[in-house]
Amino acid sequence: MLIQEDCSKAMLSIKDALEAVDGRWKLLILYSLCSGPKRFKEISREVDGITDKTLSKELKNLQANKLVNREVRDTFPPTVEYTMTAHGMSLRKVLYELWSWGLSHRQEVIGK
């Protein structure tokens, strides 16, 4: 059994994790980037329903949390690619588990 101090540290860690990936879109953006580097419009097409303004804001937040890299390529016109960082890739197992649980949950709740 965890002592109170360990429980408090665990709660703080969970809070930190939730703040890094909170909201409706961040996990979907990360899932989109699991398959490799993508340009802004590619992510936008894959994450159905997200606006460009929201995607831009969420990508900046993911960069601030060191989960996503933004790389400007020296091309004409300049292209920007987003990739998951090594730190972001550490969430792949979590994303897979959420995907798997989501399939089971959908089956349980709506039978599809």
C-alpha positions, 0 to 999 in steps of 0.5 A: 500500500502506498504511503500518503507521500507516495500517493501525493507524488503519484497524483502530481505525476498523473496531473502533470501527464493529463495537463500535457495531453489534455483536451479534445485534440492532443492525443489525436494529433499525436496518434496522427504523428505516430506513423511518421512526419507530417505537414500541417495540412496532412495532420488537419485532414487526419484529425477530423473536425479540428480547425486550423486555428485550433491545430496550430494552438495545439501543436504549439502546446505539444511543442512546449511540452516537448512532445512534438518537433516543428522543422522548417525545411529549406525549400521553395516555398518553405515547408514545415514538418511535424514529428513526434520527439523521443519523449512524445514517442514514449506515449505510443503505448498509451495511445495503443491502449486508448485505441484498444480500450476505445474499440472495446468501449464502443462495442460495449456501449453502442454495439459497433 
